[in-house]
Amino acid sequence: MILIGRYRSPFTRRVAITLRHFDLEYEHRPLTAWNHLEEVRRYNPVGRVPSLVLDSGTVLFDSVAILDYIDHLVDPARALLPSREPERHEVLRVVACGLGALEKLTAWVYETTMRPSEKVHGPWAAHNEDQATSALTWLDARPGKLWLALDRFTQADVTAVSLFDFAQLVNPALVTPGRFPRLDALSKHCNTLTEFALTKPGIDVGMTTPSVRGRFAR
Ligand SMILES: N[C@@H](CCC(=O)N[C@@H](CS)C(=O)NCC(=O)O)C(=O)O
């Protein structure tokens, strides 16, 4: 299998973490829509990452569809999204909140980095940041000690840590120490695990993101 996308993309990272968690081998191509748009579009008509090229040549895109496929490659008892209810919806509601927060955080990133500075609309940026904060607060308040659902490691934890680590990178003020202690502890613990440590944002191609502001600042 070939995974398309940099680990800096939290959507790509949650796929990479899951592949490694199940010891599934993949070749990694750290492409981005900003630097390799034509190539990325060959793997996803929307022109976004991640995509997963299967050994058959079929290409899956969008992390939700890819993770659904990966979970079906393993013994159902090991799947990170359980197939049975009520466990399935217990995990899904946490995953949905994490993905929603990621959408709001990326909307904040795009608003504050893609436009010429005089065209950044502060209230819209603040709205997205506030929505992400609300979601992070809900995630941080999940019952239980370490894991966010079912008292075991699931896709809820993979998604939440991908979110939290991405927030630390792009908006550290949002996740200052002590604000989301549960998520902070979860991230610290998970990053001691190989699948998280080997997919840290920036580990693949370096941390810098070439500014795309120039492309849109007309
Ligand atoms: N719903 C998608 C979101 C993917 C996504 O937004 N990827 C970003 C990178 S973090 C991207 O490629 N953005 C390029 C663009 O929107 O033009 C998923 O879960 O895979």
The ligand as an SDF file (V2000), in Angstrom:
LIG
                    3D

 20 19  0  0  0  0  0  0  0  0999 V2000
  -12.2500   14.9650    5.3160 N   0  0  0  0  0  0  0  0  0  0  0  0
  -10.8970   14.8190    4.8280 C   0  0  0  0  0  0  0  0  0  0  0  0
  -10.1100   16.0960    5.1000 C   0  0  0  0  0  0  0  0  0  0  0  0
   -8.7520   16.0780    4.3890 C   0  0  0  0  0  0  0  0  0  0  0  0
   -8.0670   17.4490    4.4040 C   0  0  0  0  0  0  0  0  0  0  0  0
   -8.6800   18.4860    4.7050 O   0  0  0  0  0  0  0  0  0  0  0  0
   -6.7710   17.4500    4.0610 N   0  0  0  0  0  0  0  0  0  0  0  0
   -6.0130   18.6890    4.0040 C   0  0  0  0  0  0  0  0  0  0  0  0
   -4.6490   18.4950    4.6620 C   0  0  0  0  0  0  0  0  0  0  0  0
   -4.8070   18.5360    6.4210 S   0  0  0  0  0  0  0  0  0  0  0  0
   -5.7380   19.0600    2.5590 C   0  0  0  0  0  0  0  0  0  0  0  0
   -5.2720   18.2520    1.7890 O   0  0  0  0  0  0  0  0  0  0  0  0
   -6.0310   20.3230    2.2080 N   0  0  0  0  0  0  0  0  0  0  0  0
   -5.8020   20.8710    0.8990 C   0  0  0  0  0  0  0  0  0  0  0  0
   -6.9400   21.7200    0.4250 C   0  0  0  0  0  0  0  0  0  0  0  0
   -8.0000   21.7600    1.1060 O   0  0  0  0  0  0  0  0  0  0  0  0
   -6.8040   22.2960   -0.6470 O   0  0  0  0  0  0  0  0  0  0  0  0
  -10.2500   13.5960    5.4640 C   0  0  0  0  0  0  0  0  0  0  0  0
  -10.7000   13.1940    6.5630 O   0  0  0  0  0  0  0  0  0  0  0  0
   -9.3370   13.0000    4.8740 O   0  0  0  0  0  0  0  0  0  0  0  0
  1  2  1  0
  2  3  1  0
  2 18  1  0
  3  4  1  0
  4  5  1  0
  5  6  2  0
  5  7  1  0
  7  8  1  0
  8  9  1  0
  8 11  1  0
  9 10  1  0
 11 12  2  0
 11 13  1  0
 13 14  1  0
 14 15  1  0
 15 16  2  0
 15 17  1  0
 18 19  2  0
 18 20  1  0
M  END
$$$$
